[in-house]
Amino acid sequence: MTARTTARTRTALVIGGGIAGPVAAMALHKAGIEATVYEAYGATGNPAGTSTGTSGTSGTSGTSGKSAPGGGMTIAPNGQQALETIDAAEVVRAIGTPVTALGLRSWTGRHLAQLAPPEHLPTTRFVWRTELHEALAAEATSRGIPFQRGKRLLDATDTGAGVTARFSDGSLAKADVLIGADGLRSTVRTLIDPSTPKPHYAGMLTFTARVQKTEIPSTEGVLYMCYGKRAYFSYQIMEDASAVWSVNLPHREPMTSTEAHAVGAGEWLKRLREAFTDDRTAAPDLVAATAPEDLLITGPTETMLPLTTWSRGRMALIGDAAHATPPTSGQGASLAAESAVQLARCLRDLPPSRAFKAYESLRRPRVDRILKLTTATPTATSAAARTATPKPAGPLSRVLRDALLPVATKVGGAGGAVWGAWQFDHRIDWDERVE
Ligand SMILES: Cc1cc2nc3c(=O)[nH]c(=O)nc-3n(C[C@H](O)[C@H](O)[C@H](O)COP(=O)(O)OP(=O)(O)OC[C@H]3O[C@@H](n4cnc5c(N)ncnc54)[C@H](O)[C@@H]3O)c2cc1C
């Protein structure tokens, strides 16, 4: 083996300043590796190299009548534990609202089950996406990590001894390795494998809203997931009577975020009212109480086939670029944080090619297991997988689901297959050496 291939990593280019990117940069920093984050979006919120922020079909940016807060998400206990490993769990605690349990309801309003993760773990937190991005970027910057905005990666050259990245503003950057944390529509993924599968439309459009004041009592930390007759609806009512809600609306024709936005928030609210007209949950009241300017059109749901490889030469993928999960899994951001920390551990202890192999074998089994649990299939049994399917349950399936789910969750329950402890109780031993 030459000295070049056995040399440890000293510098890294991290492409993407969403969740995986800043977490990876902080973990690399902790591992003694100099990392710089390059984010396509500039300070104005528009991505470099495109004309607007709404041109893609990715559901992650979110658009509304006013500024685009990008929707909300839950950070699971395992994601917070990954952040704890790099002393960054406070970032989520500071901006997140606690979600103490998940309540499952039928469209009739019938209570089906309530699931809570084991008590010894950090409480799941609800966060707004842009607040999380900003807080992680601020934390990384406060640790001395350069965070360059308005830098859209166009391509990269692996010289064998390092990587040179080229950005849409014509600038170049060099380092020992390049980490693709650039999300579902990753450029780095295509550089690693030009024949890689593209994300495909999963048959649903997603919406999120914040209602300032409702007449509905607080759900006391419980996030309710309602299997509506025509669409899945989730909501939580806070102590101050404000509410957040989200919808997965089945929509046969693929639609980009730009097309969905062009329909207009007022028209979507009308269609959502129609979708929930028969439901005896909080959905009709909450949709009716939502002003068009408070509706976020978070876009189409998209899924990816598993990739054959997460790395090539001196480039590797983390987060959605490597392993996108359905939005309703509640695990995409947390798995992104875990992968970022594990990759940094591997690069700390091994030269790049061995580090990338070790990283993938550490991460694949866990990611695949969670994907299996949360991806919609005809035989899916988990609560999350049932919300990821665009086809609403028919009359017979509804009866069966409402009869079986309470039993299944009692058997699997908080410690078993449905809201499984194994998903949440995952710790990364930072100090353990990777061989
Ligand atoms: C509607 C919806 C709801 C969701 N809800 C949840 C939830 O409740 N819980 C959960 O855990 N997960 C949820 N997810 C999934 C979660 O959002 C993703 O798993 C998570 O954002 C992945 O983080 P990431 O850093 O890999 O990618 P992203 O967050 O997508 O960040 C990628 C970053 O890379 C930048 N970028 C892209 N291309 C380039 C380029 N060429 N050059 C430079 N920068 C680039 C982007 O601008 C972006 O900032 C949801 C997803 C959706 C769509």
The ligand as an ORCA input file, in Angstrom:
! r2SCAN-3c Opt
* xyz 0 1
  C     -42.569     16.791      4.264
  C     -41.426     16.139      4.984
  C     -41.535     15.862      6.343
  C     -40.484     15.247      7.025
  N     -40.614     14.985      8.354
  C     -39.596     14.414      9.031
  C     -39.686     14.177     10.440
  O     -40.698     14.482     11.097
  N     -38.607     13.614     11.067
  C     -37.470     13.278     10.385
  O     -36.515     12.789     11.018
  N     -37.357     13.472      9.082
  C     -38.381     14.033      8.371
  N     -38.265     14.246      7.035
  C     -37.022     13.821      6.363
  C     -35.902     14.814      6.639
  O     -36.314     16.105      6.231
  C     -34.640     14.420      5.892
  O     -34.333     13.070      6.153
  C     -33.456     15.299      6.350
  O     -33.723     16.646      6.034
  C     -32.162     14.828      5.689
  O     -31.139     15.745      5.995
  P     -29.960     15.999      4.979
  O     -29.057     16.974      5.633
  O     -29.438     14.711      4.487
  O     -30.664     16.672      3.711
  P     -31.368     18.099      3.599
  O     -31.994     18.471      4.881
  O     -32.232     18.018      2.383
  O     -30.172     19.098      3.330
  C     -29.452     19.065      2.116
  C     -28.796     20.421      1.911
  O     -27.923     20.358      0.796
  C     -28.064     21.540      0.034
  N     -27.659     21.214     -1.346
  C     -28.331     20.457     -2.243
  N     -27.620     20.364     -3.398
  C     -26.472     21.080     -3.207
  C     -25.346     21.350     -4.028
  N     -25.237     20.870     -5.274
  N     -24.357     22.133     -3.527
  C     -24.427     22.623     -2.252
  N     -25.487     22.395     -1.436
  C     -26.501     21.624     -1.899
  C     -29.546     21.879      0.164
  O     -29.795     23.241     -0.135
  C     -29.811     21.533      1.626
  O     -29.582     22.607      2.492
  C     -39.304     14.867      6.329
  C     -39.180     15.147      4.960
  C     -40.235     15.774      4.292
  C     -40.088     16.044      2.814
*
